[in-house]
């Protein structure tokens, strides 16, 4: 039987994460989120600020800027065959699950309510926050991160030169790992 997957939303993923933490009896936490995972952490840190003690946001965004929307809309159609095959190996729901994930990415292009954090909303965050951004990210500009760092109390910004979306991958991984774990431990 084919299972129908619904469009994925960051705010719903945050609610799911809170349900899991509650089930496990975890009252507070520290976390790292990359891209969509960082967006989920933003939802968590604004909805239940007292639970998030520290977070590292890598390539997260407070809103989807106009320049990102065409990229998100076209992503499923431009996905290279080898990446699609990699998705098949990692997703037990098969092609139906993969197509739902890709459709969700495409749907982000037309969503204006899931990721739309105003400065006053971001100001609710009490967690120590490290914002990590690549200076050549085609989706989210450094300016968005600067804005976030200005309004999130107890935040700092690390712009990694000559990197794009997900700047901590590859050769920068050891440096990122050292910095992020040091930040979360302090």
C-alpha positions in Angstrom: 0.0 0.0 0.0 1.3 3.4 -0.9 1.4 5.9 1.9 0.4 9.5 1.2 2.9 12.0 2.6 1.8 15.6 3.3 3.9 18.7 2.7 6.6 19.2 5.3 6.5 22.3 7.4 9.1 23.7 9.8 6.5 24.7 12.5 5.0 21.2 12.4 8.5 19.6 12.7 9.1 21.8 15.8 5.8 20.6 17.4 6.9 17.0 16.6 10.3 17.6 18.3 8.7 19.0 21.4 6.4 16.0 21.5 9.5 13.7 21.3 11.3 15.7 24.0 8.3 15.5 26.2 7.9 11.8 25.7 11.6 11.3 26.6 11.2 13.6 29.7 13.7 16.1 28.4 12.9 19.6 29.7 15.7 21.7 28.2 18.2 21.1 25.5 21.0 22.5 23.3 21.0 21.9 19.6 22.5 22.3 16.1 20.3 22.8 13.1 21.4 23.0 9.5 19.2 24.8 7.0 15.7 23.4 7.6 16.9 22.0 10.9 18.0 25.5 11.9 14.6 26.8 10.9 12.9 24.2 13.1 15.1 25.4 16.0 14.0 29.0 15.4 10.4 27.8 15.8 11.3 25.9 18.9 13.2 28.8 20.4 10.4 31.3 19.8 7.5 29.0 20.9 9.1 27.6 24.1 12.1 29.9 24.7 12.7 28.5 28.2 13.5 25.0 26.8 16.2 25.9 24.4 19.4 26.7 26.3 21.8 27.2 23.4 21.7 26.6 19.6 23.8 26.7 16.6 21.9 27.8 13.5 23.7 26.9 10.2 22.2 28.4 7.0 18.9 29.1 8.8 16.7 32.0 7.8 14.1 34.2 9.4 12.2 34.5 6.1 12.4 33.3 2.5 13.7 36.1 0.5 12.4 36.7 -3.1 15.7 35.5 -4.7 15.4 32.2 -2.9 11.9 31.3 -4.1 12.8 30.5 -7.7 15.6 28.3 -6.5 13.3 26.4 -4.2 10.7 26.1 -6.8 13.1 24.6 -9.4 15.1 22.4 -7.0 13.1 19.2 -7.5 13.4 19.4 -11.3 17.1 20.2 -11.2 18.1 17.5 -8.7 20.9 15.4 -10.3 20.3 11.7 -10.8 23.0 10.7 -8.3 21.5 12.9 -5.6 18.1 11.4 -6.2 19.7 7.9 -5.9 21.3 9.0 -2.7 17.8 10.0 -1.4 16.5 6.6 -2.3 19.1 4.9 -0.1 18.4 7.2 2.9 14.5 7.2 2.8 12.7 4.1 3.8 9.4 5.5 2.4 10.7 5.0 -1.1 9.8 7.2 -4.1 6.6 8.4 -2.5 8.5 9.8 0.4 11.1 11.3 -1.8 8.6 13.0 -4.0 6.8 14.4 -1.0 10.0 15.8 0.4 10.8 17.4 -3.0 7.3 18.7 -3.3 7.7 20.3 0.2 10.9 22.0 -1.0 9.0 23.4 -4.0 6.1 24.4 -1.8 8.4 26.6 0.4 8.6 28.9 -2.6 5.0 29.8 -2.2 4.8 29.7 1.7 4.7 33.0 3.5 3.5 31.8 6.9 5.9 29.0 8.0 9.1 30.9 8.0 8.3 34.5 8.7 10.1 35.6 11.9 9.8 39.3 12.6 12.4 41.1 14.7 10.1 41.2 17.7 9.4 37.5 17.4 13.1 36.7 17.2 13.7 39.0 20.2 11.8 36.4 22.3 14.7 33.9 21.9 16.6 33.5 25.2 19.0 30.8 24.1 22.6 31.6 23.5 22.8 31.5 19.7 25.6 31.1 17.2 24.5 31.9 13.7 26.7 30.4 11.0 26.4 31.5 7.4 28.4 31.1 4.2 29.1 34.4 2.5 28.1 32.9 -0.9 24.8 31.2 0.1 22.5 31.5 -2.9 19.4 31.1 -0.8 19.9 33.3 2.2 22.1 36.4 2.3 24.6 37.4 4.9 22.3 40.4 5.5 19.6 38.1 6.9 22.0 36.7 9.4 23.2 40.1 10.4 19.6 41.1 11.0 19.0 38.0 13.0 22.2 38.6 15.1 21.1 42.2 15.8 17.7 41.1 17.3 18.4 37.8 18.9 19.7 38.5 22.4 22.9 36.6 23.3 23.7 35.8 19.7 26.9 35.9 17.7 27.5 35.6 14.0 30.2 33.5 12.2 30.4 34.2 8.5 32.5 31.5 6.8 34.3 33.0 3.7 34.1 31.4 0.3 31.3 29.0 1.2 27.7 28.6 0.2 24.6 27.0 1.8 25.8 24.5 4.5 29.2 26.2 4.9 30.4 23.7 7.5 30.6 20.7 5.2 33.8 19.4 3.6 37.1 20.9 4.5 35.6 23.3 7.1 34.0 20.4 9.1 36.8 20.1 11.7 36.8 23.8 12.4 33.0 23.9 12.6 32.9 20.9 14.9 35.4 22.5 17.3 33.7 25.8 17.3 30.1 24.5 17.6 30.9 22.0 20.3 32.9 24.6 22.2 30.0 27.0 21.9 27.4 24.5 23.2 29.6 23.3 26.1 30.3 26.8 27.4 
